[in-house]
Amino acid sequence: MDTIANPHDTVLFRESFGQREIAPDFLRHQLPAPLLAVIDLETLEIAKDSYVAQDLRASFC
């Protein structure tokens, strides 16, 4: 069995945000109003890739 380095990342973000029906609702309830005013949650697209900035890679692994 593989060891999960960060179970919160895998369970919450990867699973929840990987579902088009869940992500907009979560963001709608978690993001501040000024940010919601400038983004269109209806145009979200699921992307399987991930990006981690060079200076954060040590904490990503």
N, CA and C atoms as a LAMMPS dump frame, in Angstrom:
ITEM: TIMESTEP
0
ITEM: NUMBER OF ATOMS
183
ITEM: BOX BOUNDS ff ff ff
-5.0000000000000000e+02 5.0000000000000000e+02
-5.0000000000000000e+02 5.0000000000000000e+02
-5.0000000000000000e+02 5.0000000000000000e+02
ITEM: ATOMS id mol type element x y z
1 1 1 N 0.852 -1.189 0
2 1 2 C 0 0 0
3 1 3 C 0.891 1.244 0
4 2 1 N 0.542 2.228 -0.83
5 2 2 C 1.303 3.476 -0.903
6 2 3 C 1.005 4.353 0.307
7 3 1 N 2.014 5.075 0.74
8 3 2 C 1.848 6.015 1.836
9 3 3 C 1.451 7.37 1.267
10 4 1 N 0.451 7.985 1.842
11 4 2 C 0.007 9.307 1.405
12 4 3 C 0.79 10.349 2.197
13 5 1 N 1.545 11.184 1.491
14 5 2 C 2.379 12.196 2.15
15 5 3 C 1.536 13.239 2.867
16 6 1 N 0.421 13.625 2.277
17 6 2 C -0.437 14.637 2.87
18 6 3 C -1.886 14.241 2.63
19 7 1 N -2.504 13.531 3.563
20 7 2 C -3.871 13.04 3.332
21 7 3 C -4.9 14.139 3.124
22 8 1 N -4.679 15.319 3.728
23 8 2 C -5.643 16.402 3.543
24 8 3 C -5.653 16.872 2.098
25 9 1 N -4.499 16.958 1.483
26 9 2 C -4.41 17.346 0.076
27 9 3 C -5.137 16.338 -0.782
28 10 1 N -4.858 15.088 -0.599
29 10 2 C -5.45 14.042 -1.423
30 10 3 C -6.954 13.968 -1.251
31 11 1 N -7.399 13.899 -0.029
32 11 2 C -8.822 13.702 0.23
33 11 3 C -9.642 14.941 -0.08
34 12 1 N -9.276 16.058 0.477
35 12 2 C -10.109 17.252 0.305
36 12 3 C -9.946 17.905 -1.056
37 13 1 N -8.75 18.349 -1.358
38 13 2 C -8.578 19.147 -2.556
39 13 3 C -8.608 18.341 -3.845
40 14 1 N -7.868 17.289 -3.909
41 14 2 C -7.825 16.533 -5.162
42 14 3 C -9.144 15.849 -5.473
43 15 1 N -9.778 15.289 -4.477
44 15 2 C -11.051 14.612 -4.713
45 15 3 C -12.195 15.607 -4.915
46 16 1 N -12.287 16.595 -4.036
47 16 2 C -13.39 17.551 -4.137
48 16 3 C -13.265 18.453 -5.344
49 17 1 N -12.079 19.034 -5.551
50 17 2 C -11.907 19.94 -6.676
51 17 3 C -11.826 19.203 -7.999
52 18 1 N -11.736 17.911 -7.958
53 18 2 C -11.762 17.121 -9.184
54 18 3 C -13.173 16.871 -9.677
55 19 1 N -14.158 17.349 -8.94
56 19 2 C -15.556 17.172 -9.324
57 19 3 C -16.161 18.531 -9.657
58 20 1 N -16.538 18.694 -10.873
59 20 2 C -17.038 19.98 -11.383
60 20 3 C -18.252 20.488 -10.604
61 21 1 N -19.032 19.593 -10.025
62 21 2 C -20.231 20.005 -9.296
63 21 3 C -19.903 20.55 -7.912
64 22 1 N -18.793 20.128 -7.338
65 22 2 C -18.463 20.482 -5.965
66 22 3 C -17.61 21.744 -5.867
67 23 1 N -16.64 21.884 -6.741
68 23 2 C -15.67 22.975 -6.646
69 23 3 C -16.314 24.371 -6.594
70 24 1 N -17.227 24.722 -7.5
71 24 2 C -17.804 26.077 -7.439
72 24 3 C -18.556 26.344 -6.135
73 25 1 N -19.27 25.358 -5.65
74 25 2 C -20.024 25.54 -4.408
75 25 3 C -19.088 25.762 -3.227
76 26 1 N -18.016 24.975 -3.157
77 26 2 C -17.039 25.15 -2.085
78 26 3 C -16.426 26.547 -2.147
79 27 1 N -15.988 26.948 -3.329
80 27 2 C -15.356 28.256 -3.479
81 27 3 C -16.321 29.388 -3.153
82 28 1 N -17.564 29.238 -3.54
83 28 2 C -18.584 30.247 -3.268
84 28 3 C -18.734 30.493 -1.765
85 29 1 N -18.561 29.456 -0.977
86 29 2 C -18.719 29.576 0.469
87 29 3 C -17.424 29.908 1.2
88 30 1 N -16.289 29.778 0.543
89 30 2 C -15.018 29.978 1.221
90 30 3 C -14.274 31.25 0.813
91 31 1 N -14.483 31.708 -0.393
92 31 2 C -13.737 32.876 -0.864
93 31 3 C -14.385 34.175 -0.401
94 32 1 N -13.586 35.206 -0.192
95 32 2 C -14.149 36.503 0.211
96 32 3 C -14.93 37.144 -0.944
97 33 1 N -15.921 37.917 -0.599
98 33 2 C -16.796 38.562 -1.584
99 33 3 C -16.042 39.358 -2.647
100 34 1 N -15.001 40.137 -2.288
101 34 2 C -14.294 40.894 -3.329
102 34 3 C -13.673 39.987 -4.407
103 35 1 N -13.206 38.83 -4.011
104 35 2 C -12.639 37.903 -4.99
105 35 3 C -13.737 37.261 -5.828
106 36 1 N -14.821 36.877 -5.199
107 36 2 C -15.948 36.297 -5.937
108 36 3 C -16.524 37.273 -6.96
109 37 1 N -16.401 38.56 -6.684
110 37 2 C -16.932 39.576 -7.597
111 37 3 C -16.157 39.643 -8.902
112 38 1 N -14.926 39.151 -8.912
113 38 2 C -14.104 39.278 -10.123
114 38 3 C -13.802 37.944 -10.81
115 39 1 N -14.343 36.852 -10.288
116 39 2 C -14.138 35.563 -10.958
117 39 3 C -15.481 34.963 -11.355
118 40 1 N -15.453 34.145 -12.376
119 40 2 C -16.662 33.485 -12.859
120 40 3 C -16.558 31.997 -12.547
121 41 1 N -17.215 31.571 -11.497
122 41 2 C -17.143 30.177 -11.075
123 41 3 C -17.793 29.224 -12.077
124 42 1 N -18.626 29.744 -12.934
125 42 2 C -19.293 28.886 -13.918
126 42 3 C -18.355 28.465 -15.051
127 43 1 N -17.214 29.104 -15.157
128 43 2 C -16.279 28.751 -16.229
129 43 3 C -15.106 27.909 -15.732
130 44 1 N -15.196 27.41 -14.508
131 44 2 C -14.12 26.572 -13.981
132 44 3 C -13.941 25.333 -14.848
133 45 1 N -12.702 24.945 -15.027
134 45 2 C -12.386 23.725 -15.757
135 45 3 C -11.504 22.852 -14.875
136 46 1 N -11.739 21.562 -14.906
137 46 2 C -10.929 20.623 -14.136
138 46 3 C -9.635 20.374 -14.895
139 47 1 N -8.527 20.553 -14.204
140 47 2 C -7.205 20.302 -14.79
141 47 3 C -6.495 19.273 -13.919
142 48 1 N -5.992 18.232 -14.519
143 48 2 C -5.345 17.169 -13.755
144 48 3 C -3.894 17.495 -13.425
145 49 1 N -3.343 18.506 -14.017
146 49 2 C -1.962 18.889 -13.755
147 49 3 C -1.868 19.676 -12.458
148 50 1 N -0.676 19.745 -11.912
149 50 2 C -0.452 20.589 -10.749
150 50 3 C 0.809 21.402 -10.978
151 51 1 N 0.866 22.527 -10.315
152 51 2 C 2.035 23.39 -10.415
153 51 3 C 2.412 23.827 -9.01
154 52 1 N 3.677 23.7 -8.701
155 52 2 C 4.188 24.157 -7.418
156 52 3 C 5.397 25.03 -7.696
157 53 1 N 5.365 26.249 -7.179
158 53 2 C 6.487 27.171 -7.38
159 53 3 C 7.763 26.567 -6.808
160 54 1 N 8.877 26.91 -7.417
161 54 2 C 10.175 26.361 -7.01
162 54 3 C 10.431 26.532 -5.51
163 55 1 N 10.116 27.707 -4.96
164 55 2 C 10.392 27.948 -3.534
165 55 3 C 9.464 27.206 -2.586
166 56 1 N 8.405 26.608 -3.111
167 56 2 C 7.479 25.853 -2.253
168 56 3 C 7.593 24.342 -2.44
169 57 1 N 8.411 23.884 -3.341
170 57 2 C 8.482 22.455 -3.625
171 57 3 C 8.887 21.611 -2.425
172 58 1 N 9.745 22.123 -1.582
173 58 2 C 10.153 21.349 -0.409
174 58 3 C 8.979 21.048 0.504
175 59 1 N 8.027 21.981 0.627
176 59 2 C 6.882 21.753 1.49
177 59 3 C 5.773 20.977 0.775
178 60 1 N 5.866 20.824 -0.536
179 60 2 C 4.869 20.098 -1.314
180 60 3 C 5.055 18.593 -1.201
181 61 1 N 6.288 18.145 -1.117
182 61 2 C 6.595 16.708 -1.091
183 61 3 C 6.249 16.039 0.199
